[in-house]
Amino acid sequence: MRDPALSGFAEVVEPFRVMDILARAQAAERSGRDIIHLEVGEPDFPTPAAVIAAGGAALAEGDTRYTPAHGTQALREALSADYRRRHGAEVDPERIVITAGASAAILLALAAGVNLGEEVLLPDPGYACNRQFVAARGATPVGLPVQAEHAFQPTAESIAAAWGANTRAVLLGSPANPTGTCLSRDRLAAIVETVRERGGLVIMDEIYAQIVFDTPEPSAAAGFPDVVVINSFSKYFAMTGWRLGWMVMPEAWVDPVRRLAQNLFVAPGTVAQAAALAAFAPETEALLQSQVQELKARRDVLLDALPRLGLEVQARPEGAFYVWTDCRAHGVDSEALCARILDETGVALTPGTDFSPTRGRDYVRIAYTQSESRLREALERLQTVFARG
């Protein structure tokens, strides 16, 4: 009996290389090696105890049945209050839809706002899976090269130059993955106006927006009601495995997106939603803010050390927990370099080819998701391997 044929998309979809590296690193750990994981974008901080307790209470009380497809009223109201407190933004809870992680929110946004065959502009470098989300929608991902002199972020001028007759949307990130750089409010406003003039859509990925080391910009939800804002409980709230995110949408989208959510996802996780309510307690916020300061200290350790290792940082990361480094001084492409580093030192890094089809072989992403002592140990191991040439 012959296996059924795969779709064209399934045949050509690229691997998410960081997950391949994680698998290799975990296999090495099982053989007894000490691996320092600087590859996966997952905080090493545990989920806050209050969140875990709330999730446990929901289980104990049997709160395990479906919620509305767009999420519980309590969690949407809590997020609305958080936008008011954190950003001074009045966001109607009805404009919020809770999703099974930010990935589901991006897929919903694309399903609601982009037609088959239309084009979506994506910063290059940018989050690897966004290209696959767009392609899975039946649309065309179009790379938008971003430069170090602009903090690896698009400008209104670059978007205007790239916008074509079939372009529908641009998907931004601030802070961005893999660079950790932010869009200023003024630059975002210019981009939004440029896209509005062309009848297009701005989707803003803000999943790292609470992890900014100096003065954070307000959310795009404050002042740009036609921008679709994506966020997640994964990164700042250290809830990656709970798979919970959300989307703030234009008012006219409320009913259509709810219908899409009903059909595509049924509902987000009930226990995860109950647990997330505890994330907004003042004591939890104090803990999370202390973790942001710890991430800042880790960033500063890397920014001080990496240039001495021949890993140039061309744009200073302002948030998230990534450093995007130019590795050309080492004379091999990033995939070969990361493979060698893992094999010889047990330090797992991600080659830039995950994030840039055009320039990724010249860059490596380092995720500072380990303690400062482990980061310093990783730097010592890198010094050893680079010294051998």
N, C-alpha and C positions, 0 to 999 in steps of 0.2 A: 504494500500500500504506500503510495507516494505522499510525502508531507505536503500540506497546502502551501502555496506560494506566499512569500512575504510581500508586504506592500513595498512600493518603491522607497518610501520614507524609512521604513525599518531596515531596508537593505543598505542605505547610505548613511544613516545617522552615525555621527561621530561618537567615540567613547568619551565619557567624562573622565579624563585622564587622572585626575586627582583620586578618584575612587580606585583606579587600577593601582596607583602608587600605594594607597592605604592598604589594599589587599596584600601587596608585596611586603609592605612593612609589617603587617600583622603576621604574615607567614614567617618572617624573620624572627619576630618576637616569640612565636610558638617554638622555634628551634633553639631558643635560649638567648638570643641577642638582645641587648639593651637598645631600644629605638627611641629617639627623640622626635615626636610627631610635630612637625611644623608645616604640614601639608594641608590638613582639612580645616575648613573654616568653622570650627566648633569650639566654643569657649571651654576651658578646662574647669571653670567654676561649676559647682553642682547647682541644680535647681534649688532656689531658696526653700528653706525648711517650711515656711508658711504655705508656700504653693503646694508642696508635697502633701502637707497635712490636709489642705483643702481638697486635694484630689482623693486622698484616702477617705476622708469623711463622705465625699460623694459616693464612693464605692460602697462604703458601709451602709449608707442610707438607701442604696439601690437606685441611685440617680444615674441610670445607664441606658435610658431609652432615647429615641430620637428627639432632637430639638428642632425648631424651625430651620429650614435650609439656610437662612441668612444668620443664624446664631441666636442665642438667648437675648432677651430684652435686657437682662441685668448686665451682661458683658458689654453689649453695645452702649448702654448708658455709662458704664464705667469708662469705656474708651472715649466717649464724648466728653466726659468730665476731665479726663486726662489731657485731651487736646485743649480744653479751656485753661487748665492750670499750667500746662507746660508751654503752650504756644500762644495763648490768648486768642484761640480760634473757636468760633461757635460752629460746631459740627453736629447737625441733627443726627441723633442715633439711627434714624431711618435711612440715612445715606451710608451707613456702615454695614458691611456684610462680613461675617466671620467665615473663615475658610480653613481648609486642611493644609495649613502652611502657606507661606508667601507664594510658592509655586502654583498652588491652585488659584490664588488671587490673580496672578499674572495670566494664567490660562483663561480665567473668567473675563479679565479685562480685554484680552485679545478676541475672545469669542464675541464679546459685546460690541467692540469698537472697530474691528478690522474685518474686511471681507476677503473671501478667497481670491488669491492672485494679487492682492495689494501688497505694497512694500512697507516695511518697518525699518527705520533707521536705528542702528545699534552702535554705540561707541565701541571703537576698537583701539585698545583692549577693553574688554567688558566681561561680565559674568558669562561663563561658557554656555550654560543651559538656555540662556535667552534665545540664542540662534535656533535651538531645537524647539522651543516653545512656539516661535513664530512659524517655523516650517511645519510643525504638527497641526497648526491652524490652517494650513494650506496657503499661507502667505509667504512672502519672500523676504528673508532677512538681508539687509544691506548694511555692510560695514561702513562706519563713519570714522575715519582715522582721527584720533585726538592726539595732541602733541604735548610734550613735557612743558613747553613754555606757557601752555594754558592749563597746567595742572592735570593733564590727561582728561580734561573735560571738554565737551563740545561748546562752541560759541553759537550765537544766533547767526553769525555770518557763515559759519561752516555748515549749519543746518540748511540755511537758505540756498547755499551753493549745491548741496546734495539733493535737495527736494526736487522730485520729478513729477511727471504727470500722474504716475501711479502710486506715489507715496501717500500713505495714510497716517502714519504715526511715528513718533520717536519715543524710545524707551530709555530713560535716564536713570542714574543711580547717584545718590549723595547721602553719605560718603559712598564712594564707588568701590566695587570689587573688580579688579585686584589691587587698585592703587591706594585706597584709603583717602583719596582727595575729595573735596566738597565743591559744590556749586554755590557761588555767592548768590545772595538774594537778587542783586541787580542783574547778574547774568541769567538767572532763571527767568526773571521777568521779561528780559529781552527775548529769550527763547520762546516763552509762552506766547508773546505777542507775534513773533514771526510765524509760529505754527497756526495761531488763530487766523492770521491773514490768509493762510492757505487752506483753511477749512479742515485742518488736521487735528490730531489728538496727541496730547502729552501724557505719557504714563511715567510716574515718578516712583522709583523703588527707594523706599526710605527704611529698609530693614536694619540699617546701622545708624539711623539718625539720632538715637539716644546715646550712641557711643562716639561723642565728639569731645576733643580734649581741651579746647579753649571755649569760646563763646559760640554755641550752636546757632545756626540760622533757624528761623521758624519753619515749621512744616509747610510744604506746598499747599496743605489743606487750609492754611491761613492766608486768605487773599486770592486764591486761584480756584474757585469752585468748579471750573471745567477741567481741571487736571485730575486724573485718576491717580490716587496715592495708594501705594502698596506698603504694608508693614507686616511685622511678624513678632511672635513671642520667642522665637528661637534664640536670637543673638543677645540682646541686652538682658532679657529675662532668663537666659540660660535654660531654655525649654526646647532644645532642638528635637528631642525624641517625642515630644508631646504633639508635634505636627499641628500647630495652630498659628494662623495668621489672620490678616484682615485687609479690607479694601475700603477706601473712602471714594465714593463715586458721585458724579453729577446727579442732581435731583431727578432729571428725566430718565436716568438709568435705573432707578430703584426697582420698579416692577419687572422690566426685562431681565435684569441681572438675577433677581430672586428666582424667576422662572428658569433661567439657565442653571443656577445653583441646584435647584430642585432636581433637574434632569441629569446633570453631570455628576453631582456629588452627594445628593440626598441631604446630607447634613454634616457639619463638622463634629469632631469627637465631643461627646457630652461631658465626660469626666475631665478632659482637658479644659473645657470652657469653665467648669466649676472651679478647677484649680487656679485658672488664670485670674479669677476675681481677687485672689489674695495677693497678686503681684502689685497692686496699687496701694497697699497699706504703707503708711509712712515709714515703718521700720524696715520694710522690704526695699523701699526706694532708697533709704540710707545705705543699706547693704550694697545695692546695685551701683550707686554712685561711687562707693569706695572701690568697687571692682573696676569702674571706668578709670579711676586714678591709678590703679595698679597696671592697667593696660597702657596708660600713658608712660609710666616708668619703664615698662618693657620696650615700648617703641623707642624711647630715648636711648636705651642700651644698644639697640640695633643700629639706630642712626649714627651713633658714635663709632661703632665697630665695623660696620659693613664696608665703608670706603677703603679701610685699611686691608680688607680681604679682596679687593678688586671687584667689589659688587657695588656699583654706583647707584645711588638713589637720586633720580633726576627730578622728582617732585615730592615734596615733604608730605607724608600722610597726615591728615588732620583728624582722622577718626577711623572707625572699624578696628580691625586688628591684623592688617596686612602691610607689608612693604614690598613694593614692585622694584626689582633691582635689575640693572643692566649687567649681564654676565659675559659680554663679549671679550673682556680682558683675559678670559680663561681659554679662548681659542676653540671651543667646541660648542655645538648647539645645546640649548637648555635641556632637551630630553636626555642627551648623552651625559651632560654634566650632572643632572639630578640622579640618574641611574648610578653613576660612579660614586657620588657622595653617599647615597644610600648603601651601596655595597661596601664601601671602604670605611665609612664612619658611623653608620647607623642613624644618620640624620635624614629625615624624610622631608623633602621640599617639593614644590609643584612647578613643573616647567611652564613657561609662558605660553606654550602652544595651546593650552586649554583656553586661554583668554584672548588670544590674537592670532587669527589665521595668517596674518601678513607679516607680523614682526615678533611673534611669540618665541621663535628660536633664539632671540637675543636677550630674553628676559626670564627671570625666575621670581615666583611669588613666595614670600616667606610669611607664614601665619604665626604671630607671636601669641600662641594659645597654650603656652607652657609657662611654668613659674620662671621668675628671673634667674634663679640658680640653674635651672635646666637650659635656659637660653644661653647663659654664659658658658655652660659646658658644650652646647652645640657650637658656639663660636670657636671654642678651643679645638674641637674636632675638625671644623672647617679649616682653621689655620694649619692644622697638621697635614691635611690632604692637599691643600693648595701649596704648601711649602715643598711638597714632593714634585710639583709641576705636572 
